Amino acid sequence: MAIDAELLLDRRSLRRKLSLWRAIGVGALIVAAGAVGWRAAGGGGFSAVTPQIARISIDGFIAGSEKTRELMKRVGESSAVSGVVVSINSPGGTTTGSEELFRNLRALAEKKPIVAFVDGTAASGAYITAIAADHIVARETSLVGSIGVLFQYPEVSGLLDKVGVKVDEVKSSPLKAEPSGFHPTPPEARAALQAIVGDTYGWFKDLVADRRKMNPDQIKTVADGRVFSGRQSVPLGLIDETGSERQAIAWLEREKGVAKNLPVRDWKPRSDSRFGLFSAAAAGAGLMGYDDLAARLRQAGDETASLTQGGLLAVWRP
């Protein structure tokens, strides 16, 4: 009987331990879900009402994004945000995505003072992002510029001939569905494409000249598609000064009356409601604390989606 009593006590003790661990496990899941929700909301909470400088990071491939537009709106409407640092490290993206980002930043600039900080590369479409700010700071070794427009497409007719494949077509007019990768580009189609590229290139140059107050000779010097170092970019008028993010913040304090020593908070777009492969992987990486990996996975998803849309590119590809 004594043995049975001891066995019963051991079983009760084991049940209590199992119940405790179950409760801990459920609590951990609730906390994790809350953390994911907090991140998806852009990191709100107490920091959303604390006086601060908002940091908006533009990384990777630039494409049109409703999430980014909504982020700009939230930052602009926040009474806690005294100024904005746009931290840029991007080779550019689509011309339409870059134009949209530029216009969203200019709308934000009507509500908050904005400074751009080039933390690596601000080329092509990313330079369009930089000139949306009223002051640009870049590291001495950053890459800046690459003012130009690109239209690329594969031409695989030679390969098709080798494997014995022929693509036939019936179309309403000679320029319909041109260029095509299934045959060499006709001269008239190439001329039409060149006209589009030239027109968009002119828009790009005019935008730089207007925002950076450049005369025709100055814009001609910098608008041949090259990238320049941060050190080269100052005398060329592409940026205002070299330095770190601290210099960018100092400009906000000195020129825009932003209070000194405010904390700098990262503001991020809300997570996409679609839960695909990249977003799932990004959520998992973020939950484990790998924020950089999570950001790269989200960018990969955005770039993969944008590449299916086609169109002109304002991107630097070494």
C-alpha positions as CSV (number, residue, x, y, z in Angstrom):
1,M,0.0,0.0,0.0
2,A,2.9,2.4,0.8
3,I,4.4,1.8,-2.6
4,D,1.0,2.6,-4.3
5,A,0.7,5.8,-2.2
6,E,4.2,6.9,-3.3
7,L,3.5,6.1,-6.9
8,L,0.3,8.1,-6.8
9,L,2.2,11.1,-5.3
10,D,4.9,10.8,-8.0
11,R,2.2,10.9,-10.8
12,R,0.5,13.9,-9.3
13,S,3.9,15.7,-9.1
14,L,4.6,14.8,-12.7
15,R,1.1,16.1,-13.8
16,R,1.8,19.4,-12.0
17,K,5.2,19.7,-13.8
18,L,3.6,18.9,-17.2
19,S,0.9,21.5,-16.6
20,L,3.5,24.1,-15.7
21,W,5.5,23.5,-18.8
22,R,2.3,23.5,-21.0
23,A,1.4,26.9,-19.5
24,I,5.0,28.2,-20.2
25,G,4.8,26.9,-23.7
26,V,1.4,28.6,-24.4
27,G,2.7,31.8,-22.8
28,A,5.7,31.8,-25.1
29,L,3.6,31.3,-28.2
30,I,1.4,34.2,-27.1
31,V,4.4,36.4,-26.6
32,A,5.9,35.4,-29.9
33,A,2.7,36.1,-31.7
34,G,2.5,39.5,-30.0
35,A,6.1,40.3,-31.1
36,V,5.3,39.4,-34.7
37,G,2.2,41.6,-34.6
38,W,4.2,44.4,-33.0
39,R,6.7,44.2,-35.8
40,A,4.0,44.0,-38.5
41,A,2.5,47.2,-37.1
42,G,5.8,49.0,-37.7
43,G,7.2,48.8,-34.2
44,G,4.6,50.9,-32.5
45,G,3.9,51.0,-28.8
46,F,5.7,53.4,-26.5
47,S,8.2,54.5,-29.1
48,A,5.4,55.8,-31.3
49,V,4.7,58.6,-28.8
50,T,8.3,59.3,-27.7
51,P,9.8,62.4,-29.3
52,Q,12.2,61.0,-31.9
53,I,13.8,61.1,-35.3
54,A,12.4,58.5,-37.7
55,R,14.7,56.4,-39.7
56,I,13.3,55.1,-43.0
57,S,15.6,52.6,-44.7
58,I,15.6,52.1,-48.5
59,D,17.5,49.0,-49.3
60,G,17.7,46.6,-52.2
61,F,15.7,46.8,-55.4
62,I,13.2,49.7,-55.6
63,A,9.7,48.9,-56.9
64,G,6.3,50.5,-56.4
65,S,4.9,49.7,-53.0
66,E,1.6,50.6,-51.3
67,K,3.2,49.6,-48.0
68,T,5.9,52.2,-48.4
69,R,3.4,54.9,-49.3
70,E,1.4,54.0,-46.2
71,L,4.6,54.1,-44.1
72,M,5.3,57.7,-45.3
73,K,1.8,58.7,-44.3
74,R,2.1,57.2,-40.8
75,V,5.5,59.0,-40.3
76,G,4.0,62.3,-41.5
77,E,1.0,62.1,-39.2
78,S,3.0,61.1,-36.1
79,S,3.2,64.0,-33.6
80,A,6.3,62.2,-32.0
81,V,8.5,62.5,-35.2
82,S,10.5,65.7,-35.3
83,G,12.5,64.8,-38.4
84,V,13.3,62.0,-40.8
85,V,16.5,60.3,-41.9
86,V,16.2,58.4,-45.1
87,S,19.0,55.8,-45.0
88,I,19.8,54.6,-48.5
89,N,21.7,51.5,-49.7
90,S,20.3,50.5,-53.1
91,P,21.4,50.1,-56.7
92,G,18.0,51.5,-57.9
93,G,15.0,49.7,-59.4
94,T,12.2,50.4,-61.8
95,T,11.7,54.0,-63.1
96,T,8.0,53.9,-62.0
97,G,8.8,52.6,-58.5
98,S,11.6,55.2,-58.1
99,E,9.2,58.0,-59.3
100,E,6.6,56.9,-56.8
101,L,9.0,56.8,-53.9
102,F,10.3,60.2,-54.8
103,R,6.8,61.7,-54.8
104,N,5.9,60.0,-51.5
105,L,9.0,61.4,-49.9
106,R,8.3,64.9,-51.3
107,A,4.8,64.7,-49.8
108,L,6.4,63.7,-46.5
109,A,8.8,66.6,-46.7
110,E,5.8,68.9,-46.6
111,K,5.1,67.7,-43.1
112,K,8.6,66.8,-41.7
113,P,12.1,67.9,-42.4
114,I,14.0,65.2,-44.3
115,V,17.7,64.5,-44.8
116,A,19.1,61.6,-46.9
117,F,22.1,59.5,-45.7
118,V,23.8,57.3,-48.3
119,D,25.1,54.4,-46.3
120,G,26.6,52.5,-49.2
121,T,25.0,53.0,-52.6
122,A,22.5,55.5,-54.0
123,A,22.6,54.8,-57.7
124,S,20.0,55.4,-60.5
125,G,16.6,55.0,-58.9
126,A,18.1,55.2,-55.5
127,Y,19.7,58.6,-56.3
128,I,16.2,59.7,-57.3
129,T,15.2,58.8,-53.8
130,A,18.2,60.8,-52.3
131,I,17.3,64.0,-54.2
132,A,13.8,63.9,-52.7
133,A,15.5,65.1,-49.4
134,D,16.6,68.7,-49.0
135,H,20.1,67.7,-47.9
136,I,22.2,64.7,-48.8
137,V,25.1,63.2,-46.7
138,A,27.1,60.3,-47.9
139,R,30.1,58.3,-46.7
140,E,33.3,59.2,-48.4
141,T,33.4,55.8,-50.1
142,S,29.7,55.5,-50.9
143,L,28.7,55.2,-54.6
144,V,26.4,57.9,-55.9
145,G,24.9,58.8,-59.3
146,S,24.5,56.5,-62.3
147,I,22.0,58.9,-63.8
148,G,20.5,57.0,-66.7
149,V,17.8,54.6,-67.9
150,L,18.0,51.0,-69.1
151,F,15.7,48.7,-71.1
152,Q,16.9,45.1,-71.3
153,Y,15.5,42.0,-72.9
154,P,16.9,38.6,-74.0
155,E,17.2,37.8,-77.7
156,V,17.3,34.0,-78.1
157,S,16.6,33.5,-81.8
158,G,20.0,32.1,-82.4
159,L,19.5,29.5,-79.7
160,L,16.0,28.6,-81.1
161,D,17.5,28.1,-84.5
162,K,20.1,25.7,-83.1
163,V,17.4,23.5,-81.4
164,G,15.1,23.7,-84.3
165,V,12.3,25.8,-82.7
166,K,10.4,28.4,-84.6
167,V,7.9,30.9,-83.0
168,D,5.2,32.1,-85.4
169,E,3.0,35.1,-84.7
170,V,0.0,37.0,-86.0
171,K,-0.3,40.6,-84.8
172,S,-2.3,43.7,-85.5
173,S,0.6,46.0,-86.4
174,P,4.4,45.7,-86.9
175,L,5.3,47.3,-83.5
176,K,2.9,45.2,-81.5
177,A,4.7,43.0,-78.9
178,E,8.1,44.5,-79.7
179,P,10.7,43.9,-78.7
180,S,10.5,40.1,-78.8
181,G,13.1,37.7,-77.7
182,F,12.2,35.3,-80.5
183,H,13.6,37.4,-83.3
184,P,16.1,40.2,-83.9
185,T,14.6,43.6,-83.1
186,P,13.5,45.5,-86.2
187,P,15.0,49.0,-86.7
188,E,11.6,50.8,-86.3
189,A,11.0,48.9,-83.0
190,R,14.5,49.8,-81.7
191,A,13.8,53.5,-82.6
192,A,10.5,53.4,-80.7
193,L,12.2,52.0,-77.6
194,Q,15.1,54.5,-77.9
195,A,12.5,57.3,-77.9
196,I,11.0,56.0,-74.7
197,V,14.4,55.6,-73.0
198,G,15.4,59.1,-74.2
199,D,12.3,60.7,-72.9
200,T,12.6,59.1,-69.5
201,Y,16.3,59.9,-69.4
202,G,15.4,63.6,-70.0
203,W,12.9,63.4,-67.2
204,F,15.6,62.0,-64.9
205,K,18.1,64.7,-65.8
206,D,15.6,67.5,-65.4
207,L,14.6,66.2,-62.0
208,V,18.3,66.2,-60.9
209,A,18.9,69.6,-62.3
210,D,15.9,71.0,-60.5
211,R,16.5,69.4,-57.2
212,R,20.3,69.9,-57.1
213,K,20.2,73.4,-58.8
214,M,22.5,72.4,-61.6
215,N,23.1,74.3,-64.9
216,P,23.2,72.4,-68.3
217,D,27.0,72.0,-68.1
218,Q,26.9,70.6,-64.6
219,I,24.2,68.1,-65.4
220,K,26.0,67.0,-68.6
221,T,29.1,66.2,-66.6
222,V,27.4,63.9,-64.1
223,A,24.6,62.3,-66.3
224,D,26.6,59.9,-68.4
225,G,25.7,56.8,-66.4
226,R,28.8,56.7,-64.2
227,V,28.8,56.3,-60.5
228,F,31.0,58.6,-58.3
229,S,32.4,58.2,-54.8
230,G,31.1,60.3,-52.0
231,R,34.3,62.4,-52.1
232,Q,33.9,63.1,-55.8
233,S,30.2,63.8,-55.5
234,V,30.5,66.9,-53.3
235,P,32.3,69.2,-55.8
236,L,30.1,67.8,-58.6
237,G,27.0,68.9,-56.6
238,L,25.5,65.4,-56.4
239,I,25.5,65.5,-52.6
240,D,26.0,68.2,-50.0
241,E,28.6,66.7,-47.6
242,T,30.4,63.6,-46.6
243,G,30.1,62.0,-43.2
244,S,28.1,59.5,-41.2
245,E,24.4,59.5,-40.1
246,R,25.5,61.7,-37.2
247,Q,26.3,64.5,-39.6
248,A,22.9,64.0,-41.3
249,I,21.2,64.3,-37.9
250,A,23.3,67.3,-37.0
251,W,22.0,69.1,-40.1
252,L,18.4,68.5,-39.0
253,E,19.3,70.0,-35.6
254,R,21.2,72.9,-37.0
255,E,19.1,73.9,-40.0
256,K,15.6,72.6,-39.1
257,G,15.5,73.3,-35.4
258,V,15.1,69.6,-34.4
259,A,15.9,69.1,-30.7
260,K,19.3,67.7,-30.0
261,N,20.0,64.1,-28.8
262,L,16.6,62.7,-29.8
263,P,16.5,58.9,-30.1
264,V,16.5,57.6,-33.7
265,R,13.8,55.0,-34.2
266,D,13.4,52.6,-37.2
267,W,10.1,52.9,-38.9
268,K,9.2,50.0,-41.2
269,P,6.3,49.1,-43.5
270,R,3.6,46.9,-42.2
271,S,3.9,43.3,-43.2
272,D,2.1,42.2,-46.4
273,S,-1.1,40.3,-45.7
274,R,0.0,37.7,-48.3
275,F,2.0,35.0,-46.5
276,G,4.2,33.6,-49.3
277,L,7.5,31.8,-49.2
278,F,9.7,34.9,-48.8
279,S,7.4,36.5,-46.2
280,A,7.2,33.3,-44.2
281,A,11.0,32.9,-44.2
282,A,11.4,36.6,-43.3
283,A,8.9,36.3,-40.4
284,G,10.8,33.3,-39.0
285,A,14.2,35.0,-39.3
286,G,12.8,38.1,-37.6
287,L,11.3,36.0,-34.8
288,M,14.7,34.5,-34.1
289,G,16.4,37.9,-34.0
290,Y,18.0,37.8,-37.5
291,D,16.7,41.2,-38.5
292,D,19.2,41.7,-41.4
293,L,18.4,38.3,-42.9
294,A,14.7,39.1,-42.5
295,A,15.1,42.4,-44.4
296,R,17.0,40.7,-47.2
297,L,14.3,38.0,-47.5
298,R,11.6,40.6,-47.8
299,Q,13.6,42.5,-50.4
300,A,14.1,39.3,-52.4
301,G,10.4,38.8,-52.4
302,D,9.8,42.4,-53.5
303,E,12.4,42.1,-56.3
304,T,11.1,38.8,-57.5
305,A,7.6,40.2,-57.7
306,S,8.7,43.4,-59.4
307,L,10.7,41.6,-62.1
308,T,7.5,40.1,-63.4
309,Q,6.1,43.5,-64.1
310,G,8.6,44.6,-66.7
311,G,9.2,48.2,-67.8
312,L,12.2,50.6,-67.7
313,L,14.9,50.3,-65.2
314,A,16.9,53.0,-63.3
315,V,19.4,50.6,-61.8
316,W,23.2,50.3,-61.5
317,R,24.5,46.9,-62.4
318,P,28.3,46.6,-62.2
